[in-house]
């Protein structure tokens, strides 16, 4: 028996990328909508042999939502599956660069493909950023 695709193997990368895909969907959809779509997925596929494509399809195009209610922020299923099926994981490099007077800071986030992959742009990477002002006082204010 021959392995037809790398994602048919039970490797740490498959489990890690699956978990990352779940977190990305939850980040983009919001906790309530993600839970609703997960419930639809379980209702439809409970006890059946399924693929990651089945899960992504429910996340992107739930049957319980009218087309006008679909999330417009989500990339198409092809982009998600390209990310999932590409071997390896991108390296994410972040930096915070304050202006000279420190009144403004720029957050830079760069994805680099793994060394064995082409330099083409990796698809969608949702990021949640929580910024708090730095003060010299002992106040614990946050924005």
The first five atom37 places (N, CA, C, CB, O) and aatype in JSON, in Angstrom:
{
  "aatype": [20, 20, 20, 20, 20, 20, 20, 20, 20, 20, 20, 20, 20, 20, 20, 20, 20, 20, 20, 20, 20, 20, 20, 20, 20, 20, 20, 20, 20, 20, 20, 20, 20, 20, 20, 20, 20, 20, 20, 20, 20, 20, 20, 20, 20, 20, 20, 20, 20, 20, 20, 20, 20, 20, 20, 20, 20, 20, 20, 20, 20, 20, 20, 20, 20, 20, 20, 20, 20, 20, 20, 20, 20, 20, 20, 20, 20, 20, 20, 20, 20, 20, 20, 20, 20, 20, 20, 20, 20, 20, 20, 20, 20, 20, 20, 20, 20, 20, 20, 20, 20, 20, 20, 20, 20, 20, 20, 20, 20, 20, 20, 20, 20, 20, 20, 20, 20, 20, 20, 20, 20, 20, 20, 20, 20, 20, 20, 20, 20, 20, 20, 20, 20, 20, 20, 20, 20, 20, 20, 20, 20, 20, 20],
  "atom_mask": [
    [1, 1, 1, 1, 1],
    [1, 1, 1, 1, 1],
    [1, 1, 1, 1, 1],
    [1, 1, 1, 1, 1],
    [1, 1, 1, 1, 1],
    [1, 1, 1, 1, 1],
    [1, 1, 1, 1, 1],
    [1, 1, 1, 1, 1],
    [1, 1, 1, 1, 1],
    [1, 1, 1, 1, 1],
    [1, 1, 1, 1, 1],
    [1, 1, 1, 1, 1],
    [1, 1, 1, 1, 1],
    [1, 1, 1, 1, 1],
    [1, 1, 1, 1, 1],
    [1, 1, 1, 1, 1],
    [1, 1, 1, 1, 1],
    [1, 1, 1, 1, 1],
    [1, 1, 1, 1, 1],
    [1, 1, 1, 1, 1],
    [1, 1, 1, 1, 1],
    [1, 1, 1, 1, 1],
    [1, 1, 1, 1, 1],
    [1, 1, 1, 1, 1],
    [1, 1, 1, 1, 1],
    [1, 1, 1, 1, 1],
    [1, 1, 1, 1, 1],
    [1, 1, 1, 1, 1],
    [1, 1, 1, 1, 1],
    [1, 1, 1, 1, 1],
    [1, 1, 1, 1, 1],
    [1, 1, 1, 1, 1],
    [1, 1, 1, 1, 1],
    [1, 1, 1, 1, 1],
    [1, 1, 1, 1, 1],
    [1, 1, 1, 1, 1],
    [1, 1, 1, 1, 1],
    [1, 1, 1, 1, 1],
    [1, 1, 1, 1, 1],
    [1, 1, 1, 1, 1],
    [1, 1, 1, 1, 1],
    [1, 1, 1, 1, 1],
    [1, 1, 1, 1, 1],
    [1, 1, 1, 1, 1],
    [1, 1, 1, 1, 1],
    [1, 1, 1, 1, 1],
    [1, 1, 1, 1, 1],
    [1, 1, 1, 1, 1],
    [1, 1, 1, 1, 1],
    [1, 1, 1, 1, 1],
    [1, 1, 1, 1, 1],
    [1, 1, 1, 1, 1],
    [1, 1, 1, 1, 1],
    [1, 1, 1, 1, 1],
    [1, 1, 1, 1, 1],
    [1, 1, 1, 1, 1],
    [1, 1, 1, 1, 1],
    [1, 1, 1, 1, 1],
    [1, 1, 1, 1, 1],
    [1, 1, 1, 1, 1],
    [1, 1, 1, 1, 1],
    [1, 1, 1, 1, 1],
    [1, 1, 1, 1, 1],
    [1, 1, 1, 1, 1],
    [1, 1, 1, 1, 1],
    [1, 1, 1, 1, 1],
    [1, 1, 1, 1, 1],
    [1, 1, 1, 1, 1],
    [1, 1, 1, 1, 1],
    [1, 1, 1, 1, 1],
    [1, 1, 1, 1, 1],
    [1, 1, 1, 1, 1],
    [1, 1, 1, 1, 1],
    [1, 1, 1, 1, 1],
    [1, 1, 1, 1, 1],
    [1, 1, 1, 1, 1],
    [1, 1, 1, 1, 1],
    [1, 1, 1, 1, 1],
    [1, 1, 1, 1, 1],
    [1, 1, 1, 1, 1],
    [1, 1, 1, 1, 1],
    [1, 1, 1, 1, 1],
    [1, 1, 1, 1, 1],
    [1, 1, 1, 1, 1],
    [1, 1, 1, 1, 1],
    [1, 1, 1, 1, 1],
    [1, 1, 1, 1, 1],
    [1, 1, 1, 1, 1],
    [1, 1, 1, 1, 1],
    [1, 1, 1, 1, 1],
    [1, 1, 1, 1, 1],
    [1, 1, 1, 1, 1],
    [1, 1, 1, 1, 1],
    [1, 1, 1, 1, 1],
    [1, 1, 1, 1, 1],
    [1, 1, 1, 1, 1],
    [1, 1, 1, 1, 1],
    [1, 1, 1, 1, 1],
    [1, 1, 1, 1, 1],
    [1, 1, 1, 1, 1],
    [1, 1, 1, 1, 1],
    [1, 1, 1, 1, 1],
    [1, 1, 1, 1, 1],
    [1, 1, 1, 1, 1],
    [1, 1, 1, 1, 1],
    [1, 1, 1, 1, 1],
    [1, 1, 1, 1, 1],
    [1, 1, 1, 1, 1],
    [1, 1, 1, 1, 1],
    [1, 1, 1, 1, 1],
    [1, 1, 1, 1, 1],
    [1, 1, 1, 1, 1],
    [1, 1, 1, 1, 1],
    [1, 1, 1, 1, 1],
    [1, 1, 1, 1, 1],
    [1, 1, 1, 1, 1],
    [1, 1, 1, 1, 1],
    [1, 1, 1, 1, 1],
    [1, 1, 1, 1, 1],
    [1, 1, 1, 1, 1],
    [1, 1, 1, 1, 1],
    [1, 1, 1, 1, 1],
    [1, 1, 1, 1, 1],
    [1, 1, 1, 1, 1],
    [1, 1, 1, 1, 1],
    [1, 1, 1, 1, 1],
    [1, 1, 1, 1, 1],
    [1, 1, 1, 1, 1],
    [1, 1, 1, 1, 1],
    [1, 1, 1, 1, 1],
    [1, 1, 1, 1, 1],
    [1, 1, 1, 1, 1],
    [1, 1, 1, 1, 1],
    [1, 1, 1, 1, 1],
    [1, 1, 1, 1, 1],
    [1, 1, 1, 1, 1],
    [1, 1, 1, 1, 1],
    [1, 1, 1, 1, 1],
    [1, 1, 1, 1, 1],
    [1, 1, 1, 1, 1],
    [1, 1, 1, 1, 1],
    [1, 1, 1, 1, 1],
    [1, 1, 1, 1, 1]
  ],
  "atom_positions": [
    [[0.85, -1.18, 0.0], [0.0, 0.0, 0.0], [0.89, 1.24, 0.0], [-0.96, 0.0, 1.23], [1.85, 1.32, 0.76]],
    [[0.56, 2.2, -0.85], [1.38, 3.39, -1.03], [0.64, 4.62, -0.52], [1.77, 3.57, -2.52], [-0.57, 4.76, -0.73]],
    [[1.36, 5.51, 0.14], [0.77, 6.76, 0.62], [0.55, 7.66, -0.59], [1.67, 7.45, 1.7], [1.48, 7.9, -1.37]],
    [[-0.68, 8.17, -0.74], [-1.01, 9.0, -1.89], [-0.74, 10.48, -1.65], [-2.45, 8.81, -2.27], [-0.48, 11.22, -2.6]],
    [[-0.78, 10.92, -0.41], [-0.56, 12.33, -0.1], [0.03, 12.44, 1.3], [-1.88, 13.16, -0.21], [-0.25, 11.61, 2.16]],
    [[0.84, 13.45, 1.51], [1.46, 13.61, 2.83], [0.43, 13.79, 3.93], [2.41, 14.79, 2.82], [0.66, 13.37, 5.06]],
    [[-0.72, 14.42, 3.6], [-1.7, 14.69, 4.65], [-2.55, 13.48, 5.0], [-2.59, 15.82, 4.23], [-3.5, 13.6, 5.78]],
    [[-2.23, 12.32, 4.43], [-2.87, 11.08, 4.84], [-2.13, 10.45, 6.02], [-2.94, 10.09, 3.67], [-2.6, 9.47, 6.59]],
    [[-0.99, 10.99, 6.38], [-0.18, 10.46, 7.46], [-0.57, 11.09, 8.78], [1.31, 10.68, 7.18], [-0.99, 12.25, 8.82]],
    [[-0.44, 10.34, 9.86], [-0.74, 10.86, 11.19], [0.56, 11.39, 11.79], [-1.38, 9.77, 12.1], [1.18, 10.72, 12.62]],
    [[0.95, 12.56, 11.38], [2.19, 13.17, 11.85], [1.87, 14.36, 12.74], [3.07, 13.61, 10.66], [0.76, 14.88, 12.7]],
    [[2.83, 14.78, 13.55], [2.59, 15.99, 14.37], [2.2, 17.2, 13.51], [3.83, 16.33, 15.18], [1.37, 18.01, 13.94]],
    [[2.77, 17.32, 12.31], [2.45, 18.47, 11.45], [0.97, 18.47, 11.09], [3.3, 18.45, 10.17], [0.33, 19.52, 11.1]],
    [[0.41, 17.3, 10.78], [-1.02, 17.21, 10.43], [-1.87, 17.67, 11.61], [-1.4, 15.77, 10.02], [-2.8, 18.46, 11.43]],
    [[-1.55, 17.2, 12.8], [-2.33, 17.59, 13.97], [-2.15, 19.07, 14.29], [-1.94, 16.75, 15.18], [-3.11, 19.75, 14.63]],
    [[-0.93, 19.57, 14.18], [-0.68, 20.98, 14.46], [-1.37, 21.87, 13.44], [0.82, 21.27, 14.47], [-1.98, 22.88, 13.81]],
    [[-1.28, 21.52, 12.17], [-1.94, 22.35, 11.15], [-3.46, 22.28, 11.28], [-1.51, 21.91, 9.74], [-4.15, 23.27, 11.04]],
    [[-3.98, 21.11, 11.65], [-5.42, 20.99, 11.87], [-5.88, 21.9, 13.0], [-5.8, 19.55, 12.19], [-6.9, 22.57, 12.89]],
    [[-5.11, 21.93, 14.09], [-5.43, 22.79, 15.22], [-5.31, 24.27, 14.82], [-4.51, 22.49, 16.42], [-6.13, 25.09, 15.21]],
    [[-4.29, 24.59, 14.03], [-4.12, 25.97, 13.57], [-5.27, 26.39, 12.67], [-2.78, 26.13, 12.83], [-5.75, 27.52, 12.74]],
    [[-5.71, 25.49, 11.82], [-6.84, 25.78, 10.94], [-8.09, 26.06, 11.76], [-7.08, 24.61, 9.96], [-8.85, 26.98, 11.46]],
    [[-8.32, 25.26, 12.8], [-9.47, 25.49, 13.68], [-9.38, 26.86, 14.35], [-9.56, 24.39, 14.76], [-10.36, 27.6, 14.4]],
    [[-8.2, 27.2, 14.86], [-8.03, 28.49, 15.53], [-8.21, 29.65, 14.55], [-6.64, 28.57, 16.19], [-8.81, 30.67, 14.91]],
    [[-7.71, 29.51, 13.33], [-7.89, 30.58, 12.34], [-9.37, 30.78, 12.03], [-7.12, 30.25, 11.04], [-9.84, 31.92, 11.95]],
    [[-10.1, 29.69, 11.86], [-11.54, 29.8, 11.57], [-12.25, 30.47, 12.73], [-12.17, 28.41, 11.29], [-13.09, 31.35, 12.52]],
    [[-11.92, 30.07, 13.96], [-12.58, 30.66, 15.12], [-12.24, 32.15, 15.22], [-12.16, 29.94, 16.4], [-13.11, 32.95, 15.57]],
    [[-11.01, 32.52, 14.92], [-10.6, 33.93, 14.96], [-11.4, 34.75, 13.95], [-9.09, 34.06, 14.67], [-11.87, 35.84, 14.27]],
    [[-11.56, 34.22, 12.74], [-12.25, 34.96, 11.69], [-13.76, 35.0, 11.88], [-11.93, 34.36, 10.36], [-14.4, 36.02, 11.62]],
    [[-14.33, 33.9, 12.34], [-15.78, 33.82, 12.47], [-16.29, 34.39, 13.79], [-16.23, 32.39, 12.34], [-17.44, 34.83, 13.86]],
    [[-15.47, 34.38, 14.81], [-15.92, 34.74, 16.15], [-16.39, 33.47, 16.85], [-17.05, 35.81, 16.1], [-16.82, 32.52, 16.2]],
    [[-16.3, 33.47, 18.15], [-16.59, 32.26, 18.92], [-18.01, 31.73, 18.7], [-16.39, 32.53, 20.39], [-18.2, 30.53, 18.51]],
    [[-19.0, 32.61, 18.73], [-20.4, 32.18, 18.58], [-20.66, 31.55, 17.21], [-21.35, 33.37, 18.79], [-21.25, 30.47, 17.12]],
    [[-20.23, 32.22, 16.14], [-20.47, 31.71, 14.79], [-19.68, 30.42, 14.54], [-20.09, 32.76, 13.74], [-20.18, 29.5, 13.9]],
    [[-18.46, 30.36, 15.06], [-17.65, 29.15, 14.92], [-18.35, 27.97, 15.59], [-16.24, 29.36, 15.55], [-18.43, 26.88, 15.01]],
    [[-18.86, 28.18, 16.78], [-19.57, 27.11, 17.51], [-20.81, 26.67, 16.74], [-19.96, 27.58, 18.93], [-21.11, 25.48, 16.66]],
    [[-21.54, 27.62, 16.19], [-22.73, 27.31, 15.4], [-22.37, 26.42, 14.2], [-23.42, 28.6, 14.92], [-23.07, 25.45, 13.91]],
    [[-21.29, 26.77, 13.51], [-20.88, 26.0, 12.34], [-20.31, 24.64, 12.74], [-19.84, 26.78, 11.52], [-20.47, 23.66, 12.0]],
    [[-19.64, 24.57, 13.89], [-19.17, 23.27, 14.38], [-20.36, 22.36, 14.67], [-18.28, 23.44, 15.65], [-20.34, 21.17, 14.35]],
    [[-21.4, 22.92, 15.29], [-22.6, 22.13, 15.56], [-23.22, 21.61, 14.27], [-23.63, 22.96, 16.34], [-23.66, 20.46, 14.21]],
    [[-23.25, 22.45, 13.24], [-23.78, 22.02, 11.94], [-22.92, 20.88, 11.36], [-23.83, 23.21, 10.95], [-23.44, 19.92, 10.81]],
    [[-21.61, 21.03, 11.51], [-20.69, 19.99, 11.03], [-20.98, 18.66, 11.73], [-19.21, 20.41, 11.27], [-21.08, 17.63, 11.07]],
    [[-21.1, 18.68, 13.06], [-21.38, 17.44, 13.8], [-22.74, 16.88, 13.44], [-21.3, 17.69, 15.31], [-22.88, 15.66, 13.3]],
    [[-23.76, 17.73, 13.28], [-25.09, 17.25, 12.88], [-25.04, 16.54, 11.53], [-26.08, 18.43, 12.81], [-25.68, 15.51, 11.35]],
    [[-24.28, 17.09, 10.61], [-24.24, 16.53, 9.25], [-23.34, 15.31, 9.13], [-23.78, 17.6, 8.28], [-23.66, 14.38, 8.39]],
    [[-22.22, 15.29, 9.84], [-21.21, 14.26, 9.6], [-20.98, 13.28, 10.74], [-19.94, 14.9, 9.27], [-20.11, 12.42, 10.63]],
    [[-21.71, 13.39, 11.84], [-21.49, 12.5, 12.98], [-21.56, 11.04, 12.55], [-22.52, 12.79, 14.08], [-22.54, 10.61, 11.93]],
    [[-20.53, 10.28, 12.87], [-20.49, 8.85, 12.56], [-20.07, 8.52, 11.15], [-21.82, 8.26, 12.81], [-20.07, 7.35, 10.76]],
    [[-19.7, 9.52, 10.35], [-19.31, 9.3, 8.96], [-17.82, 9.53, 8.79], [-20.11, 10.22, 8.01], [-17.19, 10.26, 9.56]],
    [[-17.26, 8.89, 7.77], [-15.87, 9.16, 7.41], [-15.84, 10.48, 6.66], [-15.25, 7.99, 6.54], [-16.53, 10.64, 5.65]],
    [[-15.05, 11.42, 7.14], [-15.02, 12.76, 6.55], [-13.58, 13.19, 6.25], [-15.7, 13.78, 7.48], [-12.62, 12.56, 6.68]],
    [[-13.48, 14.26, 5.51], [-12.18, 14.82, 5.16], [-12.08, 16.24, 5.7], [-11.96, 14.81, 3.62], [-13.08, 16.82, 6.14]],
    [[-10.89, 16.79, 5.66], [-10.71, 18.18, 6.06], [-11.49, 19.09, 5.12], [-9.2, 18.56, 6.05], [-12.0, 20.13, 5.54]],
    [[-11.61, 18.71, 3.85], [-12.39, 19.49, 2.88], [-13.84, 19.61, 3.32], [-12.31, 18.86, 1.49], [-14.46, 20.66, 3.13]],
    [[-14.41, 18.53, 3.89], [-15.8, 18.59, 4.38], [-15.93, 19.63, 5.49], [-16.25, 17.2, 4.9], [-16.89, 20.4, 5.52]],
    [[-14.96, 19.64, 6.4], [-15.0, 20.59, 7.51], [-14.87, 22.03, 7.01], [-13.89, 20.27, 8.51], [-15.63, 22.91, 7.42]],
    [[-13.91, 22.26, 6.13], [-13.69, 23.61, 5.59], [-14.94, 24.09, 4.85], [-12.46, 23.64, 4.64], [-15.32, 25.25, 4.96]],
    [[-15.57, 23.21, 4.11], [-16.78, 23.57, 3.37], [-17.89, 24.06, 4.31], [-17.29, 22.37, 2.54], [-18.55, 25.06, 4.03]],
    [[-18.1, 23.37, 5.42], [-19.12, 23.79, 6.4], [-18.72, 25.12, 7.03], [-19.32, 22.7, 7.5], [-19.56, 25.99, 7.24]],
    [[-17.45, 25.28, 7.33], [-16.99, 26.53, 7.95], [-17.21, 27.72, 7.01], [-15.5, 26.43, 8.34], [-17.63, 28.79, 7.44]],
    [[-16.93, 27.53, 5.73], [-17.03, 28.63, 4.77], [-18.44, 28.83, 4.23], [-16.08, 28.4, 3.63], [-18.87, 29.96, 3.99]],
    [[-19.16, 27.73, 4.04], [-20.48, 27.81, 3.4], [-21.5, 26.97, 4.16], [-20.4, 27.35, 1.93], [-21.96, 25.95, 3.64]],
    [[-21.87, 27.39, 5.37], [-22.84, 26.59, 6.14], [-24.19, 26.55, 5.45], [-22.99, 27.16, 7.56], [-24.65, 27.55, 4.9]],
    [[-24.83, 25.41, 5.47], [-26.13, 25.25, 4.81], [-27.24, 25.96, 5.57], [-26.47, 23.78, 4.66], [-28.32, 26.2, 5.02]],
    [[-26.98, 26.31, 6.83], [-28.0, 26.98, 7.63], [-28.01, 28.49, 7.43], [-27.79, 26.66, 9.09], [-28.83, 29.19, 8.03]],
    [[-27.11, 29.02, 6.61], [-27.03, 30.46, 6.38], [-27.4, 30.79, 4.93], [-25.62, 31.0, 6.7], [-27.02, 30.07, 4.01]],
    [[-28.13, 31.86, 4.75], [-28.4, 32.35, 3.4], [-27.12, 32.92, 2.82], [-29.54, 33.42, 3.4], [-26.24, 33.34, 3.57]],
    [[-27.0, 32.93, 1.52], [-25.79, 33.44, 0.86], [-25.46, 34.86, 1.32], [-25.96, 33.42, -0.68], [-24.28, 35.21, 1.45]],
    [[-26.48, 35.67, 1.57], [-26.25, 37.04, 2.0], [-25.67, 37.13, 3.41], [-27.54, 37.83, 1.92], [-25.14, 38.17, 3.8]],
    [[-25.78, 36.05, 4.18], [-25.29, 36.05, 5.55], [-23.87, 35.47, 5.67], [-26.23, 35.26, 6.43], [-23.3, 35.47, 6.76]],
    [[-23.31, 35.0, 4.58], [-21.98, 34.38, 4.63], [-20.94, 35.4, 5.06], [-21.61, 33.79, 3.26], [-21.08, 36.59, 4.78]],
    [[-19.92, 34.94, 5.72], [-18.82, 35.8, 6.13], [-18.03, 36.23, 4.9], [-17.89, 35.09, 7.15], [-17.56, 35.37, 4.14]],
    [[-17.88, 37.52, 4.69], [-17.15, 38.01, 3.54], [-15.64, 38.08, 3.79], [-17.67, 39.37, 3.14], [-14.86, 38.22, 2.84]],
    [[-15.21, 37.99, 5.04], [-13.79, 38.09, 5.36], [-13.02, 36.81, 5.04], [-13.62, 38.43, 6.81], [-11.79, 36.82, 4.97]],
    [[-13.73, 35.73, 4.85], [-13.05, 34.44, 4.68], [-12.59, 34.23, 3.25], [-13.97, 33.32, 5.1], [-13.31, 34.55, 2.31]],
    [[-11.39, 33.7, 3.1], [-10.92, 33.37, 1.75], [-11.68, 32.15, 1.24], [-9.38, 33.1, 1.73], [-12.41, 31.5, 2.01]],
    [[-11.53, 31.83, -0.01], [-12.26, 30.68, -0.54], [-11.64, 29.38, -0.05], [-12.28, 30.72, -2.06], [-10.51, 29.35, 0.44]],
    [[-12.39, 28.3, -0.21], [-11.95, 26.99, 0.27], [-10.64, 26.56, -0.35], [-13.01, 25.95, -0.01], [-9.83, 25.89, 0.29]],
    [[-10.41, 26.94, -1.59], [-9.17, 26.57, -2.27], [-7.94, 27.14, -1.55], [-9.2, 27.06, -3.73], [-6.92, 26.47, -1.43]],
    [[-8.05, 28.38, -1.07], [-6.95, 29.0, -0.33], [-6.67, 28.26, 0.98], [-7.26, 30.47, -0.03], [-5.51, 28.04, 1.34]],
    [[-7.74, 27.88, 1.69], [-7.56, 27.16, 2.95], [-6.89, 25.81, 2.7], [-8.9, 26.96, 3.66], [-5.97, 25.43, 3.42]],
    [[-7.36, 25.1, 1.68], [-6.82, 23.77, 1.42], [-5.39, 23.86, 0.89], [-7.71, 23.01, 0.43], [-4.59, 22.95, 1.13]],
    [[-5.06, 24.92, 0.18], [-3.68, 25.12, -0.27], [-2.77, 25.23, 0.94], [-3.55, 26.38, -1.18], [-1.71, 24.6, 1.0]],
    [[-3.18, 26.04, 1.91], [-2.39, 26.2, 3.13], [-2.27, 24.87, 3.86], [-3.03, 27.25, 4.04], [-1.17, 24.49, 4.28]],
    [[-3.37, 24.16, 4.01], [-3.38, 22.91, 4.78], [-2.55, 21.82, 4.09], [-4.81, 22.42, 4.97], [-1.86, 21.06, 4.76]],
    [[-2.62, 21.75, 2.77], [-1.97, 20.65, 2.06], [-0.51, 20.92, 1.7], [-2.74, 20.36, 0.81], [0.19, 20.02, 1.25]],
    [[-0.04, 22.15, 1.9], [1.37, 22.46, 1.65], [2.2, 21.91, 2.8], [1.6, 23.99, 1.47], [1.9, 22.17, 3.96]],
    [[3.23, 21.17, 2.47], [4.07, 20.57, 3.5], [4.71, 21.64, 4.37], [5.15, 19.68, 2.87], [5.14, 22.68, 3.87]],
    [[4.78, 21.38, 5.65], [5.44, 22.3, 6.56], [4.55, 23.44, 7.01], [6.66, 22.86, 5.93], [3.37, 23.51, 6.66]],
    [[5.14, 24.32, 7.79], [4.42, 25.47, 8.32], [5.27, 26.71, 8.12], [4.08, 25.27, 9.82], [6.5, 26.64, 8.22]],
    [[4.64, 27.84, 7.84], [5.44, 29.05, 7.64], [6.05, 29.52, 8.96], [4.58, 30.18, 7.04], [5.54, 29.22, 10.04]],
    [[7.13, 30.24, 8.85], [7.73, 30.89, 10.0], [7.13, 32.29, 10.04], [9.32, 30.93, 9.91], [7.12, 33.0, 9.03]],
    [[6.64, 32.7, 11.18], [6.04, 34.03, 11.33], [6.98, 34.87, 12.18], [4.61, 33.95, 11.99], [7.34, 34.51, 13.3]],
    [[7.38, 36.01, 11.62], [8.29, 36.92, 12.3], [7.54, 38.2, 12.6], [9.57, 37.2, 11.43], [6.93, 38.8, 11.71]],
    [[7.58, 38.63, 13.85], [6.89, 39.86, 14.24], [7.9, 40.86, 14.8], [5.78, 39.57, 15.27], [8.92, 40.49, 15.37]],
    [[7.57, 42.12, 14.63], [8.4, 43.17, 15.23], [7.52, 44.37, 15.55], [9.57, 43.57, 14.3], [6.5, 44.6, 14.89]],
    [[7.92, 45.11, 16.53], [7.25, 46.35, 16.93], [8.27, 47.46, 16.78], [6.67, 46.27, 18.4], [9.31, 47.45, 17.44]],
    [[7.96, 48.42, 15.92], [8.91, 49.49, 15.61], [8.31, 50.84, 16.0], [9.28, 49.48, 14.12], [7.45, 51.36, 15.3]],
    [[8.77, 51.41, 17.11], [8.27, 52.72, 17.52], [8.89, 53.84, 16.67], [8.57, 52.97, 19.0], [10.02, 53.72, 16.19]],
    [[8.12, 54.91, 16.49], [8.67, 56.08, 15.78], [9.72, 56.74, 16.67], [7.53, 57.1, 15.41], [9.84, 56.41, 17.85]],
    [[10.47, 57.67, 16.1], [11.56, 58.3, 16.85], [11.06, 59.01, 18.11], [12.3, 59.3, 15.97], [11.74, 59.03, 19.13]],
    [[9.85, 59.6, 18.04], [9.32, 60.27, 19.23], [8.44, 59.34, 20.07], [8.53, 61.51, 18.82], [7.87, 59.75, 21.08]],
    [[8.33, 58.09, 19.63], [7.58, 57.04, 20.34], [6.08, 57.33, 20.45], [8.15, 56.84, 21.73], [5.4, 56.79, 21.32]],
    [[5.57, 58.2, 19.56], [4.14, 58.51, 19.59], [3.34, 57.5, 18.76], [3.9, 59.93, 19.06], [2.13, 57.36, 18.94]],
    [[4.02, 56.8, 17.86], [3.36, 55.82, 16.99], [4.26, 54.59, 16.9], [3.07, 56.43, 15.56], [5.48, 54.71, 16.84]],
    [[3.64, 53.43, 16.9], [4.41, 52.2, 16.7], [3.81, 51.43, 15.53], [4.42, 51.33, 17.98], [2.6, 51.47, 15.31]],
    [[4.65, 50.75, 14.82], [4.21, 49.94, 13.69], [4.45, 48.47, 14.03], [4.95, 50.34, 12.38], [5.56, 48.09, 14.42]],
    [[3.42, 47.65, 13.88], [3.55, 46.22, 14.07], [3.76, 45.61, 12.7], [2.29, 45.6, 14.79], [2.95, 45.8, 11.8]],
    [[4.85, 44.87, 12.54], [5.12, 44.19, 11.28], [5.03, 42.69, 11.51], [6.51, 44.59, 10.7], [5.6, 42.15, 12.46]],
    [[4.31, 42.03, 10.61], [4.16, 40.57, 10.68], [4.49, 40.04, 9.3], [2.7, 40.14, 11.13], [3.88, 40.42, 8.3]],
    [[5.47, 39.14, 9.24], [5.94, 38.59, 7.96], [5.88, 37.07, 8.03], [7.38, 39.07, 7.63], [6.3, 36.46, 9.02]],
    [[5.35, 36.46, 6.98], [5.36, 35.0, 6.86], [6.49, 34.6, 5.93], [3.99, 34.46, 6.33], [6.67, 35.2, 4.86]],
    [[7.25, 33.61, 6.32], [8.27, 33.05, 5.44], [7.96, 31.58, 5.27], [9.71, 33.27, 6.01], [7.74, 30.87, 6.25]],
    [[7.94, 31.11, 4.02], [7.67, 29.69, 3.81], [8.81, 28.84, 4.37], [7.47, 29.39, 2.31], [9.93, 29.33, 4.51]],
    [[8.53, 27.58, 4.7], [9.6, 26.69, 5.14], [10.69, 26.62, 4.06], [9.04, 25.27, 5.46], [10.4, 26.87, 2.89]],
    [[11.92, 26.28, 4.44], [13.04, 26.29, 3.49], [12.81, 25.45, 2.23], [14.26, 25.8, 4.17], [13.33, 25.8, 1.17]],
    [[12.06, 24.37, 2.31], [11.87, 23.48, 1.16], [10.76, 23.93, 0.22], [11.58, 22.09, 1.64], [10.52, 23.29, -0.8]],
    [[10.08, 25.02, 0.55], [8.95, 25.49, -0.26], [9.37, 26.67, -1.14], [7.76, 25.9, 0.63], [10.4, 27.31, -0.92]],
    [[8.55, 26.92, -2.14], [8.81, 28.08, -3.0], [8.57, 29.35, -2.2], [7.91, 28.04, -4.28], [8.01, 29.32, -1.11]],
    [[8.99, 30.46, -2.75], [8.82, 31.74, -2.07], [7.48, 32.4, -2.36], [9.93, 32.68, -2.46], [7.29, 33.58, -2.06]],
    [[6.56, 31.65, -2.93], [5.26, 32.25, -3.21], [4.57, 32.64, -1.91], [4.37, 31.26, -4.02], [4.86, 32.09, -0.84]],
    [[3.67, 33.58, -2.0], [2.97, 34.1, -0.83], [2.09, 33.01, -0.23], [2.12, 35.33, -1.2], [1.29, 32.39, -0.93]],
    [[2.23, 32.79, 1.04], [1.35, 31.86, 1.72], [0.01, 32.55, 1.92], [1.95, 31.38, 3.09], [-0.04, 33.77, 2.14]],
    [[-1.07, 31.8, 1.85], [-2.38, 32.43, 1.98], [-2.66, 32.91, 3.4], [-3.47, 31.46, 1.55], [-1.94, 32.57, 4.34]],
    [[-3.68, 33.66, 3.53], [-4.32, 34.15, 4.74], [-3.69, 33.73, 6.06], [-5.69, 33.73, 4.73], [-3.46, 32.55, 6.29]],
    [[-3.42, 34.68, 6.9], [-2.97, 34.41, 8.26], [-3.65, 35.41, 9.18], [-1.4, 34.51, 8.37], [-3.18, 36.53, 9.35]],
    [[-4.77, 35.0, 9.79], [-5.45, 35.93, 10.7], [-4.66, 36.08, 11.99], [-6.88, 35.44, 11.0], [-4.14, 35.1, 12.53]],
    [[-4.57, 37.29, 12.46], [-3.8, 37.58, 13.67], [-4.65, 38.48, 14.56], [-2.43, 38.26, 13.32], [-5.28, 39.43, 14.09]],
    [[-4.66, 38.18, 15.84], [-5.33, 39.03, 16.82], [-4.24, 39.79, 17.56], [-6.23, 38.18, 17.81], [-3.28, 39.19, 18.06]],
    [[-4.39, 41.1, 17.63], [-3.41, 41.94, 18.31], [-4.12, 42.69, 19.43], [-2.71, 42.93, 17.32], [-5.17, 43.29, 19.21]],
    [[-3.55, 42.65, 20.6], [-4.09, 43.37, 21.75], [-3.03, 44.37, 22.18], [-4.48, 42.39, 22.93], [-1.96, 43.99, 22.65]],
    [[-3.32, 45.64, 22.03], [-2.36, 46.68, 22.37], [-2.79, 47.42, 23.63], [-2.19, 47.67, 21.21], [-3.97, 47.73, 23.82]],
    [[-1.84, 47.68, 24.47], [-2.1, 48.45, 25.68], [-1.11, 49.6, 25.72], [-1.98, 47.56, 26.96], [0.05, 49.43, 25.36]],
    [[-1.56, 50.76, 26.15], [-0.63, 51.9, 26.21], [0.4, 51.69, 27.31], [-1.4, 53.23, 26.45], [0.12, 51.07, 28.34]],
    [[1.57, 52.2, 27.08], [2.6, 52.16, 28.11], [2.58, 53.49, 28.81], [4.02, 51.86, 27.5], [2.62, 54.55, 28.17]],
    [[2.5, 53.45, 30.1], [2.5, 54.72, 30.86], [3.59, 54.66, 31.92], [1.1, 54.98, 31.51], [4.04, 53.59, 32.33]],
    [[3.98, 55.8, 32.34], [5.01, 55.88, 33.39], [4.4, 55.83, 34.78], [5.84, 57.15, 33.23], [5.11, 55.71, 35.78]],
    [[3.08, 55.93, 34.83], [2.43, 55.92, 36.13], [2.12, 54.49, 36.53], [1.14, 56.78, 36.12], [2.36, 53.56, 35.76]],
    [[1.6, 54.32, 37.7], [1.21, 53.0, 38.19], [-0.2, 52.64, 37.81], [1.37, 52.93, 39.68], [-0.72, 51.6, 38.23]],
    [[-0.86, 53.5, 36.99], [-2.22, 53.22, 36.57], [-2.25, 51.96, 35.75], [-2.8, 54.4, 35.77], [-1.31, 51.67, 35.02]],
    [[-3.31, 51.2, 35.85], [-3.43, 49.97, 35.06], [-4.51, 50.12, 34.0], [-3.73, 48.78, 35.98], [-5.34, 49.23, 33.8]],
    [[-4.49, 51.25, 33.33], [-5.45, 51.49, 32.25], [-5.11, 50.63, 31.05], [-5.48, 52.98, 31.86], [-3.94, 50.35, 30.79]],
    [[-6.13, 50.23, 30.31], [-5.9, 49.53, 29.03], [-6.9, 50.05, 28.03], [-6.04, 47.98, 29.19], [-7.92, 50.63, 28.39]],
    [[-6.59, 49.84, 26.75], [-7.49, 50.32, 25.73], [-8.31, 49.2, 25.17], [-6.73, 51.01, 24.62], [-9.14, 49.42, 24.28]]
  ]
}
